[in-house]
Amino acid sequence: MLREWNIGGACEDPVPALRSRHVRGAKRRSYPPWERPSGREWPGIMATMNQLSNKNIPAKDRLIFALDVPDADEARALVTTLDDSVTFYKIGMELFMAGGYFELLEWLIARDKKVFVDLKFFDVPATVAAAIRRLRERGATFATIHGNQSMMEAAAAEKGELKVLAVTALTSLDRGDLDDLGFTCDIEQLVISRARRALEAGVDGVVSSGLEVPMLRREVSDKLFVVTPGIRPVENRPADDQKRVVTVDQAFLSGADHIVVGRPIKNAPNPRAAAEGIQATIAEVFSG
C-alpha cells in the first residue's frame, strides 16, 4: 500500500516497483546547494543527456507566460500587448484574489489562448475532486495540485480532458527551506518521490525545476508532462525569490515539455520583444 507523504519528514520511495533494473543499479549524482552546476557547467552536462521532449506540442505553446499582475484589467492589457507572441498563459492566486478570475479565463479562451490554472489545490480529497470536476468545464488546459496521494488520485478521477499537474518542490525552495519544513532528504529525492507518486496516482504531469528534470526523465517516465518554472533567459539574471533556476535552452535540453516565464517578460522594456526572443530560442532548440 502506498504511504502518503506528510508536510515534513524523510523522503521515502513509495513506488519502488516503478523503477527499472537499470535505474536501481545506476549511479546517481546528487548536488548539494554549494555544488549545483553553474550556468557555465550546464552545457557540458546537457551534452551528455539531451532529452528533448518528443510530445506533439506546437513550439509556440511550449512557452507559458505567468500572468502575475494585480488585476484582470492589467492582465488583459498585457495579453493585448503580447498579441501572438504568447499563446499559453498561467493565471494564479494573485489574480484569483483580485476578482474576475473566471471571466478572465473565458476571455483568454475566446481569444484562442490556452490557460494554466495555477491554484495548487490542497484540501481533503472530496473537496479537491469537486473543485477539479467544476474546473474541467471551464476549458483550461492545465491545473495544479499540491497534495498527497489520495488528493492526487481524487483529482485524477475527475479531471476529464483537463491535465492535472502535481507540484514537486517549489523553485523558491532550497536546502535550508527543506530543513525548516522538516525534510531530511535532499531536493532531488523529494522531487523523484513525488513524481513517482503522481504517476501512480494517474495525474498527467508535474511541475519541476529544470535542475531536477534530467533525473525525472531517467528515473520516472517520459509519459509525464513536465512544466518547468524558474526560467531566467540569461546567465546574469537579477536576484529574486527564485533559487533553483535554469535558462530556456537548459530546461528543454534536460527534458521539459513547457517552461513558465514571468518577470523576464513582464518587466522587460519591451515585453513582446522579450517573449519573441524566447520563442526564437525555443524554435532553434527544437529545429535541430
VOFI-147873 format. One record per atom (N, C-alpha, C, O): residue in three letters; x, y, z. Coordinates in pm, whole numbers, padded with zeros to 5 digits, always signed. Example, Ala and Ser with C-alpha at 12.3 -4.5 7.8 and 13.67 -1.06 7.14 Angstrom:
BEGIN
Ala+01319-00569+00780Ala+01230-00450+00780Ala+01320-00330+00780Ala+01424-00332+00846Ser+01285-00225+00708Ser+01367-00106+00714Ser+01290+00003+00787Ser+01341+00114+00804
//
This chain:
BEGIN
Met+00085-00120+00000Met+00000+00000+00000Met+00088+00124+00000Met+00192+00126+00067Leu+00048+00227-00075Leu+00125+00349-00081Leu+00108+00426+00049Leu-00001+00439+00104Arg+00222+00479+00096Arg+00217+00561+00216Arg+00216+00707+00174Arg+00297+00749+00092Glu+00125+00786+00231Glu+00113+00925+00191Glu+00223+01007+00256Glu+00261+00984+00371Trp+00275+01105+00177Trp+00378+01191+00235Trp+00312+01297+00321Trp+00200+01341+00295Asn+00383+01336+00424Asn+00336+01440+00513Asn+00408+01569+00481Asn+00493+01574+00392Ile+00375+01675+00554Ile+00440+01803+00529Ile+00588+01793+00562Ile+00669+01855+00493Gly+00625+01720+00663Gly+00765+01706+00698Gly+00803+01561+00707Gly+00717+01473+00704Gly+00934+01536+00717Gly+00982+01401+00734Gly+01074+01358+00623Gly+01094+01430+00526Ala+01130+01239+00639Ala+01221+01187+00538Ala+01148+01155+00410Ala+01027+01129+00411Cys+01221+01157+00298Cys+01162+01121+00169Cys+01178+00972+00149Cys+01291+00923+00136Glu+01069+00900+00147Glu+01074+00757+00119Glu+01024+00732-00021Glu+00933+00800-00067Asp+01081+00634-00088Asp+01035+00599-00221Asp+00910+00514-00207Asp+00920+00398-00167Pro+00790+00569-00239Pro+00666+00496-00215Pro+00630+00399-00324Pro+00542+00314-00304Val+00695+00408-00441Val+00656+00323-00553Val+00779+00255-00611Val+00814+00281-00726Pro+00845+00167-00534Pro+00967+00106-00583Pro+00947+00023-00709Pro+01040+00004-00787Ala+00824-00027-00731Ala+00801-00111-00848Ala+00814-00034-00978Ala+00832-00094-01085Leu+00807+00099-00970Leu+00817+00179-01092Leu+00961+00196-01139Leu+00983+00245-01250Arg+01058+00157-01057Arg+01197+00169-01100Arg+01234+00054-01193Arg+01188-00059-01174Ser+01314+00082-01290Ser+01366-00025-01376Ser+01492-00081-01312Ser+01549-00020-01221Arg+01536-00198-01360Arg+01660-00253-01308Arg+01775-00160-01336Arg+01866-00143-01254His+01771-00099-01454His+01880-00010-01490His+01889+00106-01391His+01998+00144-01348Val+01772+00162-01357Val+01772+00274-01265Val+01818+00233-01128Val+01892+00307-01062Arg+01775+00114-01083Arg+01816+00070-00949Arg+01966+00053-00941Arg+02026+00080-00837Gly+02027+00010-01048Gly+02170-00014-01044Gly+02254+00105-01086Gly+02376+00102-01076Ala+02187+00212-01133Ala+02262+00326-01184Ala+02320+00408-01071Ala+02263+00417-00962Lys+02434+00469-01099Lys+02493+00560-01004Lys+02428+00696-01023Lys+02417+00746-01135Arg+02386+00756-00913Arg+02322+00885-00921Arg+02415+00990-00863Arg+02492+00963-00771Arg+02407+01109-00917Arg+02479+01219-00858Arg+02378+01317-00802Arg+02288+01362-00873Ser+02393+01350-00677Ser+02306+01446-00612Ser+02388+01568-00574Ser+02489+01555-00504Tyr+02347+01685-00619Tyr+02423+01807-00596Tyr+02375+01878-00471Tyr+02261+01923-00466Pro+02460+01890-00367Pro+02423+01978-00257Pro+02425+02122-00307Pro+02482+02149-00412Pro+02363+02215-00233Pro+02349+02352-00284Pro+02480+02414-00329Pro+02482+02486-00429Trp+02589+02388-00257Trp+02715+02453-00293Trp+02786+02385-00410Trp+02888+02435-00458Glu+02733+02272-00458Glu+02795+02203-00571Glu+02702+02194-00691Glu+02733+02123-00787Arg+02589+02264-00688Arg+02498+02257-00802Arg+02567+02312-00926Arg+02648+02404-00915Pro+02536+02258-01045Pro+02601+02306-01166Pro+02574+02454-01188Pro+02460+02500-01176Ser+02679+02526-01221Ser+02662+02667-01257Ser+02615+02676-01400Ser+02613+02576-01472Gly+02577+02796-01442Gly+02534+02814-01580Gly+02640+02772-01678Gly+02609+02719-01785Arg+02768+02796-01645Arg+02875+02762-01737Arg+02896+02611-01747Arg+02943+02562-01850Glu+02860+02539-01641Glu+02879+02393-01643Glu+02766+02321-01713Glu+02784+02209-01761Trp+02649+02384-01720Trp+02532+02315-01774Trp+02547+02268-01917Trp+02503+02157-01947Pro+02609+02346-02010Pro+02618+02296-02148Pro+02686+02160-02158Pro+02643+02075-02235Gly+02793+02140-02080Gly+02861+02011-02084Gly+02776+01900-02027Gly+02777+01788-02078Ile+02703+01930-01921Ile+02615+01829-01861Ile+02504+01792-01958Ile+02472+01675-01976Met+02443+01894-02020Met+02332+01869-02110Met+02377+01794-02235Met+02298+01720-02295Ala+02503+01813-02275Ala+02551+01743-02395Ala+02546+01593-02379Ala+02535+01520-02477Thr+02552+01548-02254Thr+02550+01404-02228Thr+02409+01353-02199Thr+02389+01233-02182Met+02312+01443-02192Met+02176+01399-02158Met+02073+01483-02232Met+01975+01530-02173Asn+02095+01502-02362Asn+01999+01575-02443Asn+01870+01493-02451Asn+01867+01387-02515Gln+01766+01541-02387Gln+01642+01466-02376Gln+01525+01552-02422Gln+01426+01567-02350Leu+01534+01607-02541Leu+01427+01692-02593Leu+01293+01619-02589Leu+01284+01501-02624Ser+01191+01691-02548Ser+01056+01636-02546Ser+01014+01590-02684Ser+01034+01660-02783Asn+00954+01471-02691Asn+00903+01421-02819Asn+00750+01427-02825Asn+00689+01368-02914Lys+00690+01500-02730Lys+00544+01514-02732Lys+00503+01608-02845Lys+00576+01701-02879Asn+00387+01584-02900Asn+00338+01662-03013Asn+00278+01793-02962Asn+00156+01807-02949Ile+00366+01888-02934Ile+00327+02018-02879Ile+00376+02126-02976Ile+00495+02129-03007Pro+00289+02214-03024Pro+00335+02324-03108Pro+00444+02404-03035Pro+00433+02429-02915Ala+00547+02444-03107Ala+00661+02511-03044Ala+00617+02634-02965Ala+00667+02658-02855Lys+00524+02712-03020Lys+00482+02834-02950Lys+00410+02804-02819Lys+00416+02885-02726Asp+00344+02689-02810Asp+00273+02653-02688Asp+00366+02607-02577Asp+00323+02589-02463Arg+00492+02587-02608Arg+00586+02542-02505Arg+00623+02653-02408Arg+00668+02626-02297Leu+00603+02778-02448Leu+00622+02891-02357Leu+00489+02923-02290Leu+00390+02951-02357Ile+00489+02920-02157Ile+00373+02962-02079Ile+00410+03090-02006Ile+00506+03092-01928Phe+00336+03196-02030Phe+00365+03322-01963Phe+00287+03331-01833Phe+00165+03313-01831Ala+00357+03359-01724Ala+00294+03374-01592Ala+00232+03513-01583Ala+00303+03613-01570Leu+00102+03517-01590Leu+00030+03644-01589Leu+00009+03689-01445Leu-00104+03696-01395Asp+00120+03721-01379Asp+00117+03759-01238Asp+00111+03911-01228Asp+00213+03979-01214Val-00010+03963-01234Val-00036+04107-01228Val-00148+04131-01127Val-00219+04038-01090Pro-00165+04256-01082Pro-00258+04283-00971Pro-00405+04261-01003Pro-00481+04227-00912Asp-00449+04281-01128Asp-00592+04269-01154Asp-00617+04228-01298Asp-00525+04227-01381Ala-00742+04194-01327Ala-00778+04142-01458Ala-00763+04246-01568Ala-00731+04210-01682Asp-00786+04374-01538Asp-00770+04477-01640Asp-00625+04486-01686Asp-00598+04496-01806Glu-00532+04483-01591Glu-00391+04486-01628Glu-00352+04359-01704Glu-00270+04363-01796Ala-00412+04247-01665Ala-00386+04121-01735Ala-00429+04132-01881Ala-00354+04093-01971Arg-00548+04182-01905Arg-00597+04195-02043Arg-00509+04289-02125Arg-00481+04263-02242Ala-00464+04398-02064Ala-00379+04493-02135Ala-00246+04428-02174Ala-00196+04450-02284Leu-00190+04346-02083Leu-00063+04281-02113Leu-00080+04174-02220Leu+00006+04159-02307Val-00190+04101-02215Val-00218+04000-02318Val-00231+04067-02454Val-00182+04016-02555Thr-00297+04182-02457Thr-00312+04256-02583Thr-00176+04302-02635Thr-00151+04297-02755Thr-00090+04346-02545Thr+00045+04389-02584Thr+00125+04273-02641Thr+00194+04287-02742Leu+00116+04159-02577Leu+00194+04042-02620Leu+00140+03984-02751Leu+00215+03925-02828Asp+00012+04001-02775Asp-00051+03959-02900Asp-00018+03813-02932Asp-00038+03726-02847Asp+00032+03785-03053Asp+00057+03645-03091Asp+00193+03593-03049Asp+00230+03482-03087Ser+00269+03671-02971Ser+00398+03621-02924Ser+00382+03518-02812Ser+00476+03444-02782Val+00265+03515-02750Val+00235+03418-02643Val+00099+03355-02671Val+00002+03425-02701Thr+00093+03223-02662Thr-00033+03151-02686Thr-00085+03079-02561Thr-00195+03024-02562Phe-00004+03078-02454Phe-00037+02998-02335Phe-00010+03085-02212Phe+00099+03140-02197Tyr-00110+03097-02125Tyr-00099+03184-02008Tyr-00126+03107-01879Tyr-00213+03020-01873Lys-00049+03141-01776Lys-00072+03089-01642Lys-00137+03198-01558Lys-00086+03310-01550Ile-00250+03165-01497Ile-00315+03260-01406Ile-00321+03196-01268Ile-00366+03083-01251Gly-00273+03272-01169Gly-00255+03216-01036Gly-00334+03285-00927Gly-00441+03341-00951Met-00280+03279-00806Met-00355+03319-00688Met-00375+03470-00678Met-00478+03515-00628Glu-00277+03549-00725Glu-00293+03694-00717Glu-00417+03738-00795Glu-00498+03816-00745Leu-00431+03690-00917Leu-00548+03725-00997Leu-00675+03664-00940Leu-00782+03724-00948Phe-00665+03546-00882Phe-00782+03482-00822Phe-00840+03570-00711Phe-00962+03585-00699Met-00751+03629-00630Met-00796+03712-00519Met-00841+03850-00565Met-00910+03920-00490Ala-00804+03890-00686Ala-00839+04024-00735Ala-00982+04032-00786Ala-01038+04141-00798Gly-01042+03917-00816Gly-01177+03916-00871Gly-01176+03909-01023Gly-01080+03952-01087Gly-01281+03853-01078Gly-01291+03841-01223Gly-01204+03733-01282Gly-01171+03736-01400Tyr-01166+03636-01199Tyr-01072+03532-01242Tyr-01130+03447-01355Tyr-01066+03429-01459Phe-01249+03397-01336Phe-01305+03307-01437Phe-01353+03383-01561Phe-01356+03327-01671Glu-01389+03508-01543Glu-01419+03591-01660Glu-01293+03611-01744Glu-01299+03611-01867Leu-01179+03628-01678Leu-01052+03640-01749Leu-01018+03510-01820Leu-00973+03512-01935Leu-01038+03398-01753Leu-01012+03268-01815Leu-01095+03254-01943Leu-01043+03213-02047Glu-01223+03287-01934Glu-01310+03278-02052Glu-01266+03374-02162Glu-01271+03340-02280Trp-01222+03494-02123Trp-01174+03594-02220Trp-01052+03542-02295Trp-01040+03560-02416Leu-00962+03477-02222Leu-00841+03421-02285Leu-00878+03309-02383Leu-00828+03306-02495Ile-00964+03219-02339Ile-01003+03107-02425Ile-01076+03157-02550Ile-01058+03101-02658Ala-01156+03262-02535Ala-01227+03319-02651Ala-01129+03375-02754Ala-01164+03390-02871Arg-01007+03406-02710Arg-00903+03455-02800Arg-00805+03346-02841Arg-00693+03373-02882Asp-00850+03222-02828Asp-00771+03104-02870Asp-00641+03089-02792Asp-00542+03039-02845Lys-00642+03133-02667Lys-00527+03112-02580Lys-00551+02989-02492Lys-00664+02958-02454Lys-00443+02919-02461Lys-00451+02809-02365Lys-00428+02868-02226Lys-00358+02968-02209Val-00489+02804-02125Val-00483+02858-01990Val-00439+02751-01890Val-00489+02639-01891Phe-00346+02789-01806Phe-00293+02706-01697Phe-00346+02768-01568Phe-00305+02878-01529Val-00437+02699-01501Val-00493+02745-01374Val-00401+02697-01262Val-00400+02579-01227Asp-00325+02790-01208Asp-00223+02756-01107Asp-00271+02798-00968Asp-00229+02901-00915Leu-00359+02717-00911Leu-00413+02746-00778Leu-00367+02644-00674Leu-00401+02656-00556Lys-00290+02545-00715Lys-00227+02448-00623Lys-00328+02396-00521Lys-00315+02420-00401Phe-00428+02324-00570Phe-00533+02272-00482Phe-00476+02184-00372Phe-00398+02092-00398Phe-00518+02213-00251Phe-00477+02132-00134Phe-00593+02135-00036Phe-00620+02237+00027Asp-00659+02021-00023Asp-00772+02011+00070Asp-00804+01863+00086Asp-00732+01778+00033Val-00909+01831+00158Val-00948+01690+00170Val-00981+01638+00030Val-01027+01715-00054Pro-00960+01511+00004Pro-00978+01458-00132Pro-01114+01489-00194Pro-01120+01521-00313Ala-01221+01480-00118Ala-01354+01506-00175Ala-01366+01650-00225Ala-01428+01675-00328Thr-01308+01743-00152Thr-01313+01883-00193Thr-01227+01907-00315Thr-01267+01980-00407Val-01108+01848-00318Val-01022+01860-00436Val-01092+01802-00559Val-01090+01862-00666Ala-01153+01686-00542Ala-01225+01623-00653Ala-01337+01714-00705Ala-01355+01729-00826Ala-01412+01775-00614Ala-01522+01863-00653Ala-01470+01986-00728Ala-01530+02030-00827Ala-01358+02041-00680Ala-01300+02159-00746Ala-01253+02125-00886Ala-01278+02201-00980Ile-01187+02012-00903Ile-01140+01971-01035Ile-01258+01941-01127Ile-01254+01973-01246Arg-01362+01880-01072Arg-01481+01849-01152Arg-01545+01976-01207Arg-01591+01977-01321Arg-01550+02083-01127Arg-01606+02210-01175Arg-01510+02278-01272Arg-01554+02337-01371Leu-01381+02271-01245Leu-01284+02340-01330Leu-01276+02276-01469Leu-01253+02347-01567Arg-01294+02146-01478Arg-01282+02080-01609Arg-01383+02132-01710Arg-01366+02114-01831Glu-01489+02196-01662Glu-01592+02251-01750Glu-01554+02389-01804Glu-01624+02444-01889Arg-01444+02445-01754Arg-01409+02584-01786Arg-01320+02598-01910Arg-01299+02709-01958Gly-01267+02487-01961Gly-01184+02495-02081Gly-01037+02515-02058Gly-00962+02535-02153Ala-00993+02510-01932Ala-00849+02524-01904Ala-00774+02401-01954Ala-00831+02294-01971Thr-00644+02419-01979Thr-00560+02308-02025Thr-00491+02239-01908Thr-00492+02116-01900Phe-00431+02317-01817Phe-00359+02262-01702Phe-00418+02317-01573Phe-00475+02426-01570Ala-00403+02239-01465Ala-00432+02285-01330Ala-00333+02217-01236Ala-00290+02104-01261Thr-00298+02285-01128Thr-00201+02229-01033Thr-00268+02180-00906Thr-00369+02233-00860Ile-00205+02075-00851Ile-00245+02021-00721Ile-00118+02008-00638Ile-00013+01970-00690His-00128+02038-00509His-00011+02032-00422His-00047+01948-00300His-00044+01996-00186Gly-00080+01822-00326Gly-00131+01739-00218Gly-00071+01601-00214Gly+00022+01570-00289Asn-00125+01517-00127Asn-00072+01383-00108Asn-00137+01284-00205Asn-00210+01323-00296Gln-00110+01156-00185Gln-00155+01054-00279Gln-00306+01052-00297Gln-00354+01046-00410Ser-00380+01057-00189Ser-00526+01049-00200Ser-00584+01172-00269Ser-00682+01162-00342Met-00524+01288-00247Met-00569+01408-00317Met-00543+01397-00467Met-00629+01432-00548Met-00424+01348-00505Met-00392+01333-00646Met-00484+01231-00712Met-00530+01252-00824Glu-00510+01121-00644Glu-00600+01020-00701Glu-00741+01075-00719Glu-00807+01046-00819Ala-00787+01155-00623Ala-00920+01214-00632Ala-00926+01310-00751Ala-01025+01312-00825Ala-00821+01390-00769Ala-00817+01484-00883Ala-00813+01409-01015Ala-00883+01446-01109Ala-00733+01303-01022Ala-00721+01226-01146Ala-00854+01163-01186Ala-00885+01150-01304Ala-00933+01124-01087Ala-01061+01059-01116Ala-01163+01154-01176Ala-01260+01111-01237Glu-01142+01285-01158Glu-01243+01383-01201Glu-01194+01477-01310Glu-01269+01566-01351Lys-01073+01460-01359Lys-01012+01562-01444Lys-01068+01569-01586Lys-01061+01675-01648Gly-01121+01461-01639Gly-01169+01464-01775Gly-01058+01501-01872Gly-00951+01440-01868Glu-01082+01602-01960Glu-00980+01646-02055Glu-00879+01742-01993Glu-00775+01770-02053Leu-00908+01792-01875Leu-00816+01880-01804Leu-00692+01802-01762Leu-00704+01691-01711Lys-00574+01858-01783Lys-00450+01792-01741Lys-00409+01845-01605Lys-00392+01965-01585Val-00393+01752-01510Val-00359+01788-01373Val-00209+01768-01352Val-00153+01664-01385Leu-00146+01871-01296Leu-00002+01868-01269Leu+00022+01869-01119Leu-00037+01950-01047Ala+00107+01779-01072Ala+00143+01777-00930Ala+00267+01863-00908Ala+00365+01850-00982Val+00263+01949-00808Val+00380+02029-00773Val+00477+01940-00696Val+00438+01871-00602Thr+00604+01941-00737Thr+00704+01860-00667Thr+00769+01940-00556Thr+00742+01915-00438Ala+00853+02036-00590Ala+00914+02126-00491Ala+00923+02264-00554Ala+00977+02279-00664Leu+00870+02364-00488Leu+00870+02499-00543Leu+01011+02545-00575Leu+01106+02513-00503Thr+01025+02620-00685Thr+01158+02665-00726Thr+01213+02772-00634Thr+01329+02812-00648Ser+01134+02820-00540Ser+01183+02916-00441Ser+01243+02846-00319Ser+01292+02913-00228Leu+01239+02712-00316Leu+01292+02637-00202Leu+01434+02591-00227Leu+01469+02552-00338Asp+01515+02597-00121Asp+01648+02538-00128Asp+01666+02446-00007Asp+01570+02418+00065Arg+01790+02400+00015Arg+01816+02305+00122Arg+01773+02358+00259Arg+01716+02285+00339Gly+01802+02485+00284Gly+01764+02544+00413Gly+01614+02545+00433Gly+01565+02522+00544Asp+01540+02571+00326Asp+01393+02572+00337Asp+01340+02432+00367Asp+01246+02418+00446Leu+01400+02329+00304Leu+01356+02192+00334Leu+01383+02158+00480Leu+01302+02091+00545Asp+01497+02203+00532Asp+01526+02181+00674Asp+01418+02245+00761Asp+01372+02185+00858Asp+01378+02368+00725Asp+01274+02436+00802Asp+01143+02359+00800Asp+01068+02360+00898Leu+01114+02292+00686Leu+00990+02216+00671Leu+00997+02077+00734Leu+00896+02007+00743Gly+01116+02038+00779Gly+01132+01909+00845Gly+01169+01794+00754Gly+01161+01679+00797Phe+01210+01821+00630Phe+01252+01715+00540Phe+01400+01686+00560Phe+01482+01777+00563Thr+01433+01558+00574Thr+01573+01520+00592Thr+01638+01476+00461Thr+01760+01455+00457Cys+01560+01463+00355Cys+01616+01423+00226Cys+01659+01547+00148Cys+01628+01660+00188Asp+01730+01527+00037Asp+01763+01641-00046Asp+01651+01668-00145Asp+01558+01588-00158Ile+01661+01779-00215Ile+01554+01821-00305Ile+01533+01720-00416Ile+01420+01691-00454Glu+01643+01664-00470Glu+01630+01569-00580Glu+01548+01447-00538Glu+01462+01402-00613Gln+01574+01395-00418Gln+01500+01279-00369Gln+01352+01313-00351Gln+01264+01232-00382Leu+01325+01433-00301Leu+01186+01475-00281Leu+01112+01483-00414Leu+00999+01435-00426Val+01176+01543-00513Val+01113+01558-00644Val+01085+01422-00707Val+00975+01399-00759Ile+01183+01332-00703Ile+01164+01199-00762Ile+01052+01124-00691Ile+00970+01060-00755Ser+01050+01131-00558Ser+00947+01062-00482Ser+00808+01113-00519Ser+00716+01034-00540Arg+00793+01244-00526Arg+00661+01298-00556Arg+00620+01271-00701Arg+00502+01251-00730Ala+00717+01271-00791Ala+00685+01241-00931Ala+00639+01097-00947Ala+00545+01070-01022Arg+00702+01005-00878Arg+00659+00865-00884Arg+00517+00850-00830Arg+00436+00776-00886Arg+00488+00920-00724Arg+00354+00913-00668Arg+00250+00973-00763Arg+00139+00923-00775Ala+00290+01080-00829Ala+00199+01143-00925Ala+00166+01047-01039Ala+00051+01035-01079Leu+00268+00979-01090Leu+00247+00883-01198Leu+00155+00771-01152Leu+00064+00731-01225Glu+00179+00720-01034Glu+00097+00612-00980Glu-00047+00658-00957Glu-00140+00579-00973Ala-00065+00785-00918Ala-00199+00837-00890Ala-00281+00861-01016Ala-00404+00868-01009Gly-00216+00874-01130Gly-00288+00893-01255Gly-00299+01037-01301Gly-00377+01067-01391Val-00221+01129-01239Val-00223+01266-01290Val-00135+01273-01415Val-00062+01179-01447Asp-00142+01386-01483Asp-00080+01395-01615Asp+00065+01440-01615Asp+00138+01412-01709Gly+00107+01509-01511Gly+00243+01560-01514Gly+00282+01623-01382Gly+00211+01612-01282Val+00397+01690-01385Val+00450+01753-01265Val+00505+01890-01299Val+00535+01920-01415Val+00517+01972-01197Val+00587+02099-01207Val+00720+02081-01136Val+00724+02044-01019Ser+00829+02107-01207Ser+00961+02080-01151Ser+01064+02177-01202Ser+01060+02217-01319Ser+01156+02215-01116Ser+01272+02294-01158Ser+01350+02219-01266Ser+01354+02096-01266Gly+01410+02295-01356Gly+01492+02234-01460Gly+01611+02159-01405Gly+01666+02072-01474Leu+01653+02190-01282Leu+01767+02120-01224Leu+01736+01973-01198Leu+01827+01890-01198Glu+01609+01941-01175Glu+01571+01803-01145Glu+01512+01729-01265Glu+01492+01608-01257Val+01485+01799-01374Val+01420+01734-01488Val+01500+01618-01546Val+01441+01514-01576Pro+01634+01629-01563Pro+01706+01513-01617Pro+01685+01386-01536Pro+01671+01277-01593Met+01681+01399-01403Met+01657+01281-01319Met+01515+01230-01335Met+01492+01109-01333Leu+01418+01321-01350Leu+01280+01278-01371Leu+01269+01194-01497Leu+01204+01090-01498Arg+01333+01239-01603Arg+01325+01167-01729Arg+01397+01033-01721Arg+01352+00936-01782Arg+01506+01024-01648Arg+01579+00898-01635Arg+01508+00801-01542Arg+01506+00680-01568Glu+01451+00851-01435Glu+01409+00763-01326Glu+01258+00746-01312Glu+01213+00659-01237Val+01180+00826-01380Val+01035+00812-01363Val+00972+00771-01495Val+00954+00651-01519Ser+00936+00867-01581Ser+00869+00828-01706Ser+00865+00945-01803Ser+00853+01060-01762Asp+00877+00914-01932Asp+00857+01015-02036Asp+00710+01049-02054Asp+00676+01148-02119Lys+00622+00968-01997Lys+00478+00991-02014Lys+00432+01119-01944Lys+00341+01187-01990Leu+00496+01151-01833Leu+00455+01268-01757Leu+00487+01396-01833Leu+00596+01409-01889Phe+00393+01489-01835Phe+00425+01625-01878Phe+00511+01689-01769Phe+00482+01675-01650Val+00615+01758-01810Val+00699+01830-01715Val+00695+01978-01750Val+00734+02018-01860Val+00647+02057-01657Val+00639+02202-01673Val+00741+02263-01579Val+00741+02237-01459Thr+00829+02346-01635Thr+00942+02398-01559Thr+00933+02550-01541Thr+00944+02624-01638Pro+00914+02595-01417Pro+00918+02739-01388Pro+01062+02779-01349Pro+01156+02701-01365Gly+01076+02900-01299Gly+01208+02946-01256Gly+01304+02961-01372Gly+01422+02929-01361Ile+01253+03011-01486Ile+01335+03027-01605Ile+01392+03169-01607Ile+01320+03267-01590Arg+01521+03177-01626Arg+01588+03306-01643Arg+01662+03299-01776Arg+01757+03222-01788Pro+01621+03378-01875Pro+01673+03361-02011Pro+01822+03386-02027Pro+01880+03338-02124Val+01886+03459-01934Val+02029+03487-01948Val+02101+03452-01819Val+02040+03438-01713Glu+02235+03438-01832Glu+02315+03398-01716Glu+02317+03506-01608Glu+02308+03473-01489Asn+02329+03633-01646Asn+02342+03741-01548Asn+02205+03789-01502Asn+02172+03907-01511Arg+02126+03693-01453Arg+01989+03722-01413Arg+01989+03801-01282Arg+02079+03783-01200Pro+01890+03888-01260Pro+01883+03963-01135Pro+01844+03874-01019Pro+01784+03768-01037Ala+01879+03917-00899Ala+01843+03841-00779Ala+01693+03856-00754Ala+01638+03966-00764Asp+01627+03745-00721Asp+01487+03749-00684Asp+01460+03628-00596Asp+01554+03567-00544Asp+01331+03591-00578Asp+01299+03483-00485Asp+01309+03345-00548Asp+01280+03246-00481Gln+01348+03335-00673Gln+01368+03205-00737Gln+01512+03160-00714Gln+01607+03229-00751Lys+01527+03043-00651Lys+01660+02997-00612Lys+01714+02885-00701Lys+01835+02869-00714Arg+01624+02807-00763Arg+01667+02693-00844Arg+01622+02719-00987Arg+01512+02681-01027Val+01709+02785-01063Val+01670+02835-01194Val+01761+02780-01303Val+01873+02738-01276Val+01710+02780-01426Val+01787+02743-01544Val+01747+02836-01657Val+01651+02911-01646Thr+01822+02830-01769Thr+01788+02911-01885Thr+01690+02833-01974Thr+01659+02717-01948Val+01642+02899-02079Val+01542+02839-02167Val+01595+02711-02232Val+01531+02607-02226Asp+01713+02721-02294Asp+01765+02603-02364Asp+01802+02492-02267Asp+01785+02374-02299Gln+01852+02526-02147Gln+01885+02424-02047Gln+01759+02346-02008Gln+01764+02223-01995Ala+01648+02415-01988Ala+01524+02349-01948Ala+01480+02248-02052Ala+01445+02135-02018Phe+01481+02287-02179Phe+01432+02196-02283Phe+01531+02085-02313Phe+01489+01972-02340Leu+01660+02113-02310Leu+01758+02007-02335Leu+01756+01902-02224Leu+01796+01788-02246Ser+01710+01942-02106Ser+01703+01845-01996Ser+01573+01766-01997Ser+01559+01670-01920Gly+01477+01804-02084Gly+01357+01721-02098Gly+01225+01788-02065Gly+01122+01720-02066Ala+01223+01918-02036Ala+01097+01986-02006Ala+01007+01990-02130Ala+01056+01999-02242Asp+00876+01982-02107Asp+00779+01995-02215Asp+00736+02140-02233Asp+00714+02186-02345His+00723+02211-02122His+00685+02352-02123His+00773+02426-02023His+00823+02366-01927Ile+00791+02555-02045Ile+00854+02641-01945Ile+00755+02750-01905Ile+00670+02789-01985Val+00768+02797-01782Val+00688+02909-01735Val+00781+03027-01712Val+00877+03017-01636Val+00752+03138-01777Val+00833+03259-01766Val+00742+03374-01727Val+00636+03393-01788Gly+00781+03450-01627Gly+00701+03564-01583Gly+00777+03694-01589Gly+00768+03767-01688Arg+00852+03724-01484Arg+00917+03854-01471Arg+01012+03890-01585Arg+01017+04007-01625Pro+01090+03795-01641Pro+01177+03834-01752Pro+01103+03889-01873Pro+01161+03963-01952Ile+00976+03854-01887Ile+00894+03913-01994Ile+00820+04035-01942Ile+00825+04142-02003Lys+00751+04021-01830Lys+00668+04130-01778Lys+00748+04255-01749Lys+00703+04366-01777Asn+00868+04238-01693Asn+00948+04353-01652Asn+01044+04403-01759Asn+01121+04495-01735Ala+01039+04343-01876Ala+01128+04386-01985Ala+01081+04521-02039Ala+00962+04552-02034Pro+01174+04602-02091Pro+01134+04730-02152Pro+01032+04710-02264Pro+00944+04794-02284Asn+01045+04599-02337Asn+00951+04565-02444Asn+00907+04420-02423Asn+00973+04329-02472Pro+00797+04398-02350Pro+00756+04260-02317Pro+00736+04173-02440Pro+00775+04056-02440Arg+00677+04228-02546Arg+00655+04146-02665Arg+00788+04103-02726Arg+00802+03987-02766Ala+00883+04193-02735Ala+01014+04157-02790Ala+01082+04051-02704Ala+01148+03961-02757Ala+01066+04061-02571Ala+01125+03960-02482Ala+01062+03823-02506Ala+01132+03722-02511Ala+00929+03820-02521Ala+00861+03694-02548Ala+00903+03637-02683Ala+00926+03517-02696Glu+00913+03723-02783Glu+00954+03677-02915Glu+01096+03623-02913Glu+01127+03528-02985Gly+01182+03683-02831Gly+01319+03632-02818Gly+01321+03492-02760Gly+01398+03407-02805Ile+01238+03468-02659Ile+01229+03334-02600Ile+01171+03235-02700Ile+01218+03122-02710Gln+01070+03278-02774Gln+01012+03189-02875Gln+01117+03153-02982Gln+01119+03040-03031Ala+01202+03247-03017Ala+01306+03219-03115Ala+01404+03115-03061Ala+01449+03028-03135Thr+01437+03124-02933Thr+01525+03026-02871Thr+01461+02888-02872Thr+01527+02788-02902Ile+01332+02881-02839Ile+01260+02753-02840Ile+01260+02694-02981Ile+01288+02575-02999Ala+01229+02776-03079Ala+01226+02727-03217Ala+01361+02673-03259Ala+01370+02572-03329Glu+01467+02739-03215Glu+01602+02693-03250Glu+01634+02561-03183Glu+01691+02470-03245Val+01598+02550-03056Val+01625+02425-02982Val+01557+02306-03049Val+01616+02198-03061Phe+01431+02325-03093Phe+01355+02212-03147Phe+01371+02194-03297Phe+01312+02103-03356Ser+01449+02279-03359Ser+01470+02265-03505Ser+01589+02177-03537Ser+01608+02138-03652Gly+01670+02145-03435Gly+01791+02067-03458Gly+01764+01921-03480Gly+01857+01843-03501
//
